[in-house]
Amino acid sequence: MDKTKIKKVVLAYSGGLDTSIIIPWLKENYNNCEVVAVSGNVGQADELDGLEEKAKKTGASKLYILDLTDEYVDDYIIPTMKAGAVYEDYLLGTSHARPCIAKGLVEIAKKEKADAICHGCTGKGNDQVRFELAIKHFAPDMPIIAPWREWTIKSRDEEIDYAEAHGVPLKISRETNYSKDKNLWHLSHEGLDLEDTANEPQYEKPGFLEMGVSPIDAPDTPTYLALSFEKGVPTALNGEKMSAKNIILKLNELGGKNGIGLLDIVENRLVGMKCRGVYETPGGTILYYAHRKLESLCLDKLTMHEKAKLAITFGELVYNGQWFTPLREALSAFVDKTQETVTGEVKLKLYKGNIILAGMTSKYSLYSEEIATFGESDYNQKDSAGFINLYGLPIKVKALVDAKNKE
């Protein structure tokens, strides 16, 4: 990359530690270039407060705040949830936010006629891949600047040193310096004491959890709720019609107060190392659970089992930054076909970190009480004898051959 040609850079800006110091760093190392900050609002709430003032104070010429919340939910979260896709139990909260943000980032870069796009992802993480693959999809010739792959800074402590030396205001201290990512779907925690897998997460410590409470601190009485789905998409909560986004936000509230959705996991990063993270996904955990239960009622065995296999591939694609690929699109088409009958209502009971099924109904239910009952029915139990004879024929033939060869 010829640095002399970089006059204007669009920066993916969160206002966190990394991107806060990147603005002055870019100006120091890229010919005092103009820095246009872009923040994709995917539901990080109060993290956006005062962001414009902060960005401009540290050297940005302007800040775009893109409201991506509906797009994020409808075009990324819900398709992934319908697929039942997870990555090693992780509900992909950071993973599917990145292609959504990157798409908006490229739109602004084109609008501003920027010479490059910059992000604050480290060279150790997955997000660098997610951002850059999406950028390559929408702007294949756009130069990408990744300061963590260029500068001499080696740790978050050194980042704080740089911020203090350059007068960059920070909301964190060295003692609370967890690496966090927050949106309307989840909150992740990495670093500090969590880097030692022998340490228990400080769930009961005030201020550690932000989207809910520890199950220990949850109410002693359960919370009941009813979720309605149409073709796999959540459409109503407790009988009240609302958007999928608002359902997730309400489920975050209900799940959070009941200690739902905590995950402590050592996951396998795309770049080859293992890392430990603690995730809060209260609403998403409830939504996945309810959707999976409704599918058990409405999908036939072959479809359900094949879909479960492909969900692993779908989850890996999302985790690995391959959202904008023909395979992901093809899998989504398959998933949409499977969801044509996933319509109904699921009742749940939330209690101290647990989700308990409390009943479900669907006009497309494949469960027949008349057939499955232990009472009298029209099912002819004698039919099973012929089925078992044919189903077990290969086993019988093998046994006969083995016995003959032993003689």
Contacts in CASP RR format, 6 or more apart in sequence:
PFRMAT RR
TARGET T0000
AUTHOR 0000-0000-0000
METHOD contacts of the structure
MODEL  1
MDKTKIKKVVLAYSGGLDTSIIIPWLKENYNNCEVVAVSGNVGQADELDG
LEEKAKKTGASKLYILDLTDEYVDDYIIPTMKAGAVYEDYLLGTSHARPC
IAKGLVEIAKKEKADAICHGCTGKGNDQVRFELAIKHFAPDMPIIAPWRE
WTIKSRDEEIDYAEAHGVPLKISRETNYSKDKNLWHLSHEGLDLEDTANE
PQYEKPGFLEMGVSPIDAPDTPTYLALSFEKGVPTALNGEKMSAKNIILK
LNELGGKNGIGLLDIVENRLVGMKCRGVYETPGGTILYYAHRKLESLCLD
KLTMHEKAKLAITFGELVYNGQWFTPLREALSAFVDKTQETVTGEVKLKL
YKGNIILAGMTSKYSLYSEEIATFGESDYNQKDSAGFINLYGLPIKVKAL
VDAKNKE
1 116 0 8 1.000
1 143 0 8 1.000
1 145 0 8 1.000
3 29 0 8 1.000
3 30 0 8 1.000
3 31 0 8 1.000
4 31 0 8 1.000
5 115 0 8 1.000
6 30 0 8 1.000
6 31 0 8 1.000
6 33 0 8 1.000
6 115 0 8 1.000
6 116 0 8 1.000
6 143 0 8 1.000
6 145 0 8 1.000
7 31 0 8 1.000
7 33 0 8 1.000
7 34 0 8 1.000
7 115 0 8 1.000
8 33 0 8 1.000
8 34 0 8 1.000
8 35 0 8 1.000
8 36 0 8 1.000
8 112 0 8 1.000
8 113 0 8 1.000
8 114 0 8 1.000
8 115 0 8 1.000
8 116 0 8 1.000
9 26 0 8 1.000
9 30 0 8 1.000
9 33 0 8 1.000
9 34 0 8 1.000
9 35 0 8 1.000
9 36 0 8 1.000
9 114 0 8 1.000
9 115 0 8 1.000
9 116 0 8 1.000
9 117 0 8 1.000
9 118 0 8 1.000
9 145 0 8 1.000
10 36 0 8 1.000
10 38 0 8 1.000
10 105 0 8 1.000
10 108 0 8 1.000
10 109 0 8 1.000
10 112 0 8 1.000
10 114 0 8 1.000
10 116 0 8 1.000
10 117 0 8 1.000
10 118 0 8 1.000
11 19 0 8 1.000
11 22 0 8 1.000
11 23 0 8 1.000
11 26 0 8 1.000
11 35 0 8 1.000
11 36 0 8 1.000
11 37 0 8 1.000
11 38 0 8 1.000
11 60 0 8 1.000
11 117 0 8 1.000
11 118 0 8 1.000
11 119 0 8 1.000
12 19 0 8 1.000
12 38 0 8 1.000
12 39 0 8 1.000
12 101 0 8 1.000
12 102 0 8 1.000
12 105 0 8 1.000
12 117 0 8 1.000
12 118 0 8 1.000
12 119 0 8 1.000
12 120 0 8 1.000
12 131 0 8 1.000
13 19 0 8 1.000
13 23 0 8 1.000
13 37 0 8 1.000
13 38 0 8 1.000
13 39 0 8 1.000
13 51 0 8 1.000
13 55 0 8 1.000
13 60 0 8 1.000
13 63 0 8 1.000
14 39 0 8 1.000
14 44 0 8 1.000
14 47 0 8 1.000
15 39 0 8 1.000
15 47 0 8 1.000
15 51 0 8 1.000
15 54 0 8 1.000
15 55 0 8 1.000
16 170 0 8 1.000
16 171 0 8 1.000
16 172 0 8 1.000
17 156 0 8 1.000
17 159 0 8 1.000
17 160 0 8 1.000
17 163 0 8 1.000
17 170 0 8 1.000
17 172 0 8 1.000
17 177 0 8 1.000
18 120 0 8 1.000
18 121 0 8 1.000
18 122 0 8 1.000
18 148 0 8 1.000
18 159 0 8 1.000
19 37 0 8 1.000
19 120 0 8 1.000
20 54 0 8 1.000
20 58 0 8 1.000
20 163 0 8 1.000
20 168 0 8 1.000
20 169 0 8 1.000
20 170 0 8 1.000
21 159 0 8 1.000
21 162 0 8 1.000
21 163 0 8 1.000
21 166 0 8 1.000
21 168 0 8 1.000
22 118 0 8 1.000
22 120 0 8 1.000
22 147 0 8 1.000
23 35 0 8 1.000
23 37 0 8 1.000
23 55 0 8 1.000
23 58 0 8 1.000
23 59 0 8 1.000
23 60 0 8 1.000
24 58 0 8 1.000
24 59 0 8 1.000
24 166 0 8 1.000
24 168 0 8 1.000
25 147 0 8 1.000
25 151 0 8 1.000
25 162 0 8 1.000
26 33 0 8 1.000
26 35 0 8 1.000
26 118 0 8 1.000
26 145 0 8 1.000
26 147 0 8 1.000
27 33 0 8 1.000
27 35 0 8 1.000
27 59 0 8 1.000
29 150 0 8 1.000
29 151 0 8 1.000
30 145 0 8 1.000
33 115 0 8 1.000
34 61 0 8 1.000
35 59 0 8 1.000
35 60 0 8 1.000
35 61 0 8 1.000
35 118 0 8 1.000
36 60 0 8 1.000
36 61 0 8 1.000
36 62 0 8 1.000
36 63 0 8 1.000
36 64 0 8 1.000
36 108 0 8 1.000
36 112 0 8 1.000
36 114 0 8 1.000
37 55 0 8 1.000
37 60 0 8 1.000
37 62 0 8 1.000
37 63 0 8 1.000
37 64 0 8 1.000
38 63 0 8 1.000
38 64 0 8 1.000
38 66 0 8 1.000
38 104 0 8 1.000
38 105 0 8 1.000
38 108 0 8 1.000
39 48 0 8 1.000
39 51 0 8 1.000
39 63 0 8 1.000
39 64 0 8 1.000
39 65 0 8 1.000
39 66 0 8 1.000
40 65 0 8 1.000
40 66 0 8 1.000
40 67 0 8 1.000
40 68 0 8 1.000
40 101 0 8 1.000
40 104 0 8 1.000
40 105 0 8 1.000
41 48 0 8 1.000
41 65 0 8 1.000
41 66 0 8 1.000
41 67 0 8 1.000
41 68 0 8 1.000
41 69 0 8 1.000
42 68 0 8 1.000
42 69 0 8 1.000
42 72 0 8 1.000
42 97 0 8 1.000
42 100 0 8 1.000
42 101 0 8 1.000
42 183 0 8 1.000
42 184 0 8 1.000
42 185 0 8 1.000
43 69 0 8 1.000
43 72 0 8 1.000
43 182 0 8 1.000
43 183 0 8 1.000
43 184 0 8 1.000
44 182 0 8 1.000
44 183 0 8 1.000
44 184 0 8 1.000
45 182 0 8 1.000
45 184 0 8 1.000
47 182 0 8 1.000
48 65 0 8 1.000
51 63 0 8 1.000
51 65 0 8 1.000
52 63 0 8 1.000
52 65 0 8 1.000
54 169 0 8 1.000
55 62 0 8 1.000
55 63 0 8 1.000
56 62 0 8 1.000
56 63 0 8 1.000
57 169 0 8 1.000
58 166 0 8 1.000
58 167 0 8 1.000
58 168 0 8 1.000
64 108 0 8 1.000
66 104 0 8 1.000
66 108 0 8 1.000
68 100 0 8 1.000
68 101 0 8 1.000
68 104 0 8 1.000
69 184 0 8 1.000
69 245 0 8 1.000
70 243 0 8 1.000
70 245 0 8 1.000
71 100 0 8 1.000
72 96 0 8 1.000
72 97 0 8 1.000
72 100 0 8 1.000
72 183 0 8 1.000
72 184 0 8 1.000
72 185 0 8 1.000
73 184 0 8 1.000
73 243 0 8 1.000
73 244 0 8 1.000
73 245 0 8 1.000
73 248 0 8 1.000
74 244 0 8 1.000
74 245 0 8 1.000
75 100 0 8 1.000
76 96 0 8 1.000
76 97 0 8 1.000
76 99 0 8 1.000
76 100 0 8 1.000
76 323 0 8 1.000
77 96 0 8 1.000
77 185 0 8 1.000
77 244 0 8 1.000
77 248 0 8 1.000
78 233 0 8 1.000
78 234 0 8 1.000
78 244 0 8 1.000
79 332 0 8 1.000
79 335 0 8 1.000
80 92 0 8 1.000
80 96 0 8 1.000
80 314 0 8 1.000
80 315 0 8 1.000
80 318 0 8 1.000
81 284 0 8 1.000
81 287 0 8 1.000
81 288 0 8 1.000
81 291 0 8 1.000
82 232 0 8 1.000
82 233 0 8 1.000
82 291 0 8 1.000
82 335 0 8 1.000
82 336 0 8 1.000
82 339 0 8 1.000
82 342 0 8 1.000
83 307 0 8 1.000
83 310 0 8 1.000
83 311 0 8 1.000
83 314 0 8 1.000
83 315 0 8 1.000
83 331 0 8 1.000
83 332 0 8 1.000
83 335 0 8 1.000
84 288 0 8 1.000
84 291 0 8 1.000
84 292 0 8 1.000
84 307 0 8 1.000
84 311 0 8 1.000
84 314 0 8 1.000
85 92 0 8 1.000
85 311 0 8 1.000
85 312 0 8 1.000
85 314 0 8 1.000
85 315 0 8 1.000
85 318 0 8 1.000
86 92 0 8 1.000
86 288 0 8 1.000
86 311 0 8 1.000
86 315 0 8 1.000
87 95 0 8 1.000
87 267 0 8 1.000
87 315 0 8 1.000
87 316 0 8 1.000
87 318 0 8 1.000
87 319 0 8 1.000
88 265 0 8 1.000
88 267 0 8 1.000
88 268 0 8 1.000
89 263 0 8 1.000
89 265 0 8 1.000
90 263 0 8 1.000
90 265 0 8 1.000
90 267 0 8 1.000
90 279 0 8 1.000
90 319 0 8 1.000
91 185 0 8 1.000
91 186 0 8 1.000
91 263 0 8 1.000
91 279 0 8 1.000
91 281 0 8 1.000
91 284 0 8 1.000
91 285 0 8 1.000
91 288 0 8 1.000
92 315 0 8 1.000
92 318 0 8 1.000
92 319 0 8 1.000
93 181 0 8 1.000
93 183 0 8 1.000
93 185 0 8 1.000
93 186 0 8 1.000
93 188 0 8 1.000
93 279 0 8 1.000
93 281 0 8 1.000
94 126 0 8 1.000
94 127 0 8 1.000
94 181 0 8 1.000
94 183 0 8 1.000
94 186 0 8 1.000
94 188 0 8 1.000
95 126 0 8 1.000
95 130 0 8 1.000
95 318 0 8 1.000
95 319 0 8 1.000
95 321 0 8 1.000
96 185 0 8 1.000
96 318 0 8 1.000
96 323 0 8 1.000
97 181 0 8 1.000
97 183 0 8 1.000
97 185 0 8 1.000
98 127 0 8 1.000
98 130 0 8 1.000
98 131 0 8 1.000
98 134 0 8 1.000
98 321 0 8 1.000
99 130 0 8 1.000
99 133 0 8 1.000
99 134 0 8 1.000
99 321 0 8 1.000
99 323 0 8 1.000
99 324 0 8 1.000
101 131 0 8 1.000
102 130 0 8 1.000
102 131 0 8 1.000
102 134 0 8 1.000
102 135 0 8 1.000
102 138 0 8 1.000
103 134 0 8 1.000
103 138 0 8 1.000
105 117 0 8 1.000
105 131 0 8 1.000
105 135 0 8 1.000
106 117 0 8 1.000
106 134 0 8 1.000
106 135 0 8 1.000
106 138 0 8 1.000
106 139 0 8 1.000
106 142 0 8 1.000
107 138 0 8 1.000
108 114 0 8 1.000
109 117 0 8 1.000
109 139 0 8 1.000
109 142 0 8 1.000
110 139 0 8 1.000
114 142 0 8 1.000
115 143 0 8 1.000
116 142 0 8 1.000
116 143 0 8 1.000
116 144 0 8 1.000
116 145 0 8 1.000
117 135 0 8 1.000
117 139 0 8 1.000
117 142 0 8 1.000
117 143 0 8 1.000
117 144 0 8 1.000
117 145 0 8 1.000
118 144 0 8 1.000
118 145 0 8 1.000
118 146 0 8 1.000
118 147 0 8 1.000
119 127 0 8 1.000
119 128 0 8 1.000
119 131 0 8 1.000
119 132 0 8 1.000
119 144 0 8 1.000
119 145 0 8 1.000
119 146 0 8 1.000
120 146 0 8 1.000
120 147 0 8 1.000
120 148 0 8 1.000
121 127 0 8 1.000
121 128 0 8 1.000
121 131 0 8 1.000
121 146 0 8 1.000
121 148 0 8 1.000
122 128 0 8 1.000
122 148 0 8 1.000
123 146 0 8 1.000
123 148 0 8 1.000
123 149 0 8 1.000
123 271 0 8 1.000
124 269 0 8 1.000
124 271 0 8 1.000
124 273 0 8 1.000
125 269 0 8 1.000
125 270 0 8 1.000
125 271 0 8 1.000
125 275 0 8 1.000
126 269 0 8 1.000
126 270 0 8 1.000
126 271 0 8 1.000
126 319 0 8 1.000
126 320 0 8 1.000
126 321 0 8 1.000
128 146 0 8 1.000
128 148 0 8 1.000
129 270 0 8 1.000
129 271 0 8 1.000
129 320 0 8 1.000
129 321 0 8 1.000
130 321 0 8 1.000
130 323 0 8 1.000
132 144 0 8 1.000
132 146 0 8 1.000
133 321 0 8 1.000
133 322 0 8 1.000
133 323 0 8 1.000
133 324 0 8 1.000
134 321 0 8 1.000
134 323 0 8 1.000
134 324 0 8 1.000
135 142 0 8 1.000
135 144 0 8 1.000
137 324 0 8 1.000
138 324 0 8 1.000
153 159 0 8 1.000
153 162 0 8 1.000
156 177 0 8 1.000
156 179 0 8 1.000
157 174 0 8 1.000
157 177 0 8 1.000
160 170 0 8 1.000
160 172 0 8 1.000
160 174 0 8 1.000
160 177 0 8 1.000
162 168 0 8 1.000
163 169 0 8 1.000
163 170 0 8 1.000
177 191 0 8 1.000
177 192 0 8 1.000
178 189 0 8 1.000
178 190 0 8 1.000
178 191 0 8 1.000
178 192 0 8 1.000
178 194 0 8 1.000
179 188 0 8 1.000
179 189 0 8 1.000
179 190 0 8 1.000
179 191 0 8 1.000
180 187 0 8 1.000
180 188 0 8 1.000
180 189 0 8 1.000
180 190 0 8 1.000
181 187 0 8 1.000
181 188 0 8 1.000
182 188 0 8 1.000
182 210 0 8 1.000
184 245 0 8 1.000
184 248 0 8 1.000
184 249 0 8 1.000
184 252 0 8 1.000
185 248 0 8 1.000
185 281 0 8 1.000
185 283 0 8 1.000
185 284 0 8 1.000
186 211 0 8 1.000
186 279 0 8 1.000
186 280 0 8 1.000
186 281 0 8 1.000
186 284 0 8 1.000
187 210 0 8 1.000
187 211 0 8 1.000
187 279 0 8 1.000
187 280 0 8 1.000
188 277 0 8 1.000
188 278 0 8 1.000
188 279 0 8 1.000
188 280 0 8 1.000
189 201 0 8 1.000
189 208 0 8 1.000
189 277 0 8 1.000
189 278 0 8 1.000
189 279 0 8 1.000
189 280 0 8 1.000
190 275 0 8 1.000
190 276 0 8 1.000
190 277 0 8 1.000
190 278 0 8 1.000
191 276 0 8 1.000
191 277 0 8 1.000
193 199 0 8 1.000
193 202 0 8 1.000
194 201 0 8 1.000
194 276 0 8 1.000
194 277 0 8 1.000
194 278 0 8 1.000
195 276 0 8 1.000
197 266 0 8 1.000
197 276 0 8 1.000
201 208 0 8 1.000
201 264 0 8 1.000
201 278 0 8 1.000
202 208 0 8 1.000
203 209 0 8 1.000
203 214 0 8 1.000
203 216 0 8 1.000
203 262 0 8 1.000
204 214 0 8 1.000
204 216 0 8 1.000
204 217 0 8 1.000
209 262 0 8 1.000
209 280 0 8 1.000
210 280 0 8 1.000
211 252 0 8 1.000
211 256 0 8 1.000
211 280 0 8 1.000
211 281 0 8 1.000
211 282 0 8 1.000
212 255 0 8 1.000
212 256 0 8 1.000
212 257 0 8 1.000
212 259 0 8 1.000
212 280 0 8 1.000
212 282 0 8 1.000
213 256 0 8 1.000
213 257 0 8 1.000
213 259 0 8 1.000
214 259 0 8 1.000
214 262 0 8 1.000
215 258 0 8 1.000
215 259 0 8 1.000
215 262 0 8 1.000
215 352 0 8 1.000
215 353 0 8 1.000
215 354 0 8 1.000
216 352 0 8 1.000
217 259 0 8 1.000
218 257 0 8 1.000
218 258 0 8 1.000
218 259 0 8 1.000
218 351 0 8 1.000
218 352 0 8 1.000
218 353 0 8 1.000
219 257 0 8 1.000
219 258 0 8 1.000
219 352 0 8 1.000
220 352 0 8 1.000
222 258 0 8 1.000
222 349 0 8 1.000
222 350 0 8 1.000
222 351 0 8 1.000
222 356 0 8 1.000
223 254 0 8 1.000
223 255 0 8 1.000
223 257 0 8 1.000
223 258 0 8 1.000
223 349 0 8 1.000
223 350 0 8 1.000
223 351 0 8 1.000
224 347 0 8 1.000
224 348 0 8 1.000
224 349 0 8 1.000
224 350 0 8 1.000
224 358 0 8 1.000
225 237 0 8 1.000
225 238 0 8 1.000
225 251 0 8 1.000
225 254 0 8 1.000
225 286 0 8 1.000
225 347 0 8 1.000
225 348 0 8 1.000
225 350 0 8 1.000
226 237 0 8 1.000
226 238 0 8 1.000
226 239 0 8 1.000
226 345 0 8 1.000
226 346 0 8 1.000
226 347 0 8 1.000
226 348 0 8 1.000
227 234 0 8 1.000
227 236 0 8 1.000
227 237 0 8 1.000
227 247 0 8 1.000
227 286 0 8 1.000
227 287 0 8 1.000
227 290 0 8 1.000
227 345 0 8 1.000
227 346 0 8 1.000
227 347 0 8 1.000
227 348 0 8 1.000
228 234 0 8 1.000
228 235 0 8 1.000
228 236 0 8 1.000
228 237 0 8 1.000
228 239 0 8 1.000
228 344 0 8 1.000
228 345 0 8 1.000
229 235 0 8 1.000
229 290 0 8 1.000
229 291 0 8 1.000
229 294 0 8 1.000
229 342 0 8 1.000
229 343 0 8 1.000
229 344 0 8 1.000
229 345 0 8 1.000
229 346 0 8 1.000
230 343 0 8 1.000
230 344 0 8 1.000
231 336 0 8 1.000
231 339 0 8 1.000
231 340 0 8 1.000
231 341 0 8 1.000
231 342 0 8 1.000
231 343 0 8 1.000
232 291 0 8 1.000
232 294 0 8 1.000
232 339 0 8 1.000
232 342 0 8 1.000
232 343 0 8 1.000
233 244 0 8 1.000
233 339 0 8 1.000
234 244 0 8 1.000
234 247 0 8 1.000
234 248 0 8 1.000
234 287 0 8 1.000
234 290 0 8 1.000
234 291 0 8 1.000
235 241 0 8 1.000
235 242 0 8 1.000
235 244 0 8 1.000
235 247 0 8 1.000
236 242 0 8 1.000
236 247 0 8 1.000
237 247 0 8 1.000
237 250 0 8 1.000
237 251 0 8 1.000
242 250 0 8 1.000
247 287 0 8 1.000
248 283 0 8 1.000
248 284 0 8 1.000
248 287 0 8 1.000
251 282 0 8 1.000
251 283 0 8 1.000
251 284 0 8 1.000
251 286 0 8 1.000
251 287 0 8 1.000
252 282 0 8 1.000
252 283 0 8 1.000
252 284 0 8 1.000
254 260 0 8 1.000
254 282 0 8 1.000
254 283 0 8 1.000
254 286 0 8 1.000
254 350 0 8 1.000
255 261 0 8 1.000
255 282 0 8 1.000
255 283 0 8 1.000
255 285 0 8 1.000
255 286 0 8 1.000
255 350 0 8 1.000
256 280 0 8 1.000
256 282 0 8 1.000
256 283 0 8 1.000
258 282 0 8 1.000
258 350 0 8 1.000
258 351 0 8 1.000
258 352 0 8 1.000
258 353 0 8 1.000
259 282 0 8 1.000
259 352 0 8 1.000
259 353 0 8 1.000
260 282 0 8 1.000
260 283 0 8 1.000
260 285 0 8 1.000
260 286 0 8 1.000
260 350 0 8 1.000
260 353 0 8 1.000
260 354 0 8 1.000
260 355 0 8 1.000
261 279 0 8 1.000
261 280 0 8 1.000
261 281 0 8 1.000
261 282 0 8 1.000
261 283 0 8 1.000
261 284 0 8 1.000
261 285 0 8 1.000
261 353 0 8 1.000
262 278 0 8 1.000
262 279 0 8 1.000
262 280 0 8 1.000
262 353 0 8 1.000
263 278 0 8 1.000
263 279 0 8 1.000
263 281 0 8 1.000
264 276 0 8 1.000
264 277 0 8 1.000
264 278 0 8 1.000
265 276 0 8 1.000
265 277 0 8 1.000
265 278 0 8 1.000
265 279 0 8 1.000
266 274 0 8 1.000
266 275 0 8 1.000
266 276 0 8 1.000
266 277 0 8 1.000
267 274 0 8 1.000
267 275 0 8 1.000
267 276 0 8 1.000
267 277 0 8 1.000
268 274 0 8 1.000
269 275 0 8 1.000
270 319 0 8 1.000
270 320 0 8 1.000
270 321 0 8 1.000
285 355 0 8 1.000
286 348 0 8 1.000
286 350 0 8 1.000
286 355 0 8 1.000
289 348 0 8 1.000
289 355 0 8 1.000
290 346 0 8 1.000
290 348 0 8 1.000
291 342 0 8 1.000
291 346 0 8 1.000
293 346 0 8 1.000
293 357 0 8 1.000
293 360 0 8 1.000
294 342 0 8 1.000
294 344 0 8 1.000
294 346 0 8 1.000
294 360 0 8 1.000
294 362 0 8 1.000
295 304 0 8 1.000
295 307 0 8 1.000
295 342 0 8 1.000
296 304 0 8 1.000
297 360 0 8 1.000
297 362 0 8 1.000
297 364 0 8 1.000
297 365 0 8 1.000
297 366 0 8 1.000
297 367 0 8 1.000
298 341 0 8 1.000
298 342 0 8 1.000
298 343 0 8 1.000
298 344 0 8 1.000
298 362 0 8 1.000
298 364 0 8 1.000
298 365 0 8 1.000
298 366 0 8 1.000
299 307 0 8 1.000
299 338 0 8 1.000
299 341 0 8 1.000
299 342 0 8 1.000
299 366 0 8 1.000
300 366 0 8 1.000
303 338 0 8 1.000
307 334 0 8 1.000
307 335 0 8 1.000
307 338 0 8 1.000
310 331 0 8 1.000
310 334 0 8 1.000
310 335 0 8 1.000
313 327 0 8 1.000
313 331 0 8 1.000
314 328 0 8 1.000
314 331 0 8 1.000
314 335 0 8 1.000
317 323 0 8 1.000
317 325 0 8 1.000
317 327 0 8 1.000
317 328 0 8 1.000
317 331 0 8 1.000
318 328 0 8 1.000
322 328 0 8 1.000
341 362 0 8 1.000
341 364 0 8 1.000
342 362 0 8 1.000
342 364 0 8 1.000
343 362 0 8 1.000
343 363 0 8 1.000
343 364 0 8 1.000
344 360 0 8 1.000
344 361 0 8 1.000
344 362 0 8 1.000
344 363 0 8 1.000
344 364 0 8 1.000
345 360 0 8 1.000
345 361 0 8 1.000
345 362 0 8 1.000
346 357 0 8 1.000
346 359 0 8 1.000
346 360 0 8 1.000
347 357 0 8 1.000
347 358 0 8 1.000
347 359 0 8 1.000
347 360 0 8 1.000
348 355 0 8 1.000
348 356 0 8 1.000
348 357 0 8 1.000
348 358 0 8 1.000
349 355 0 8 1.000
349 356 0 8 1.000
349 357 0 8 1.000
349 358 0 8 1.000
350 356 0 8 1.000
370 377 0 8 1.000
370 378 0 8 1.000
371 377 0 8 1.000
371 378 0 8 1.000
371 379 0 8 1.000
END
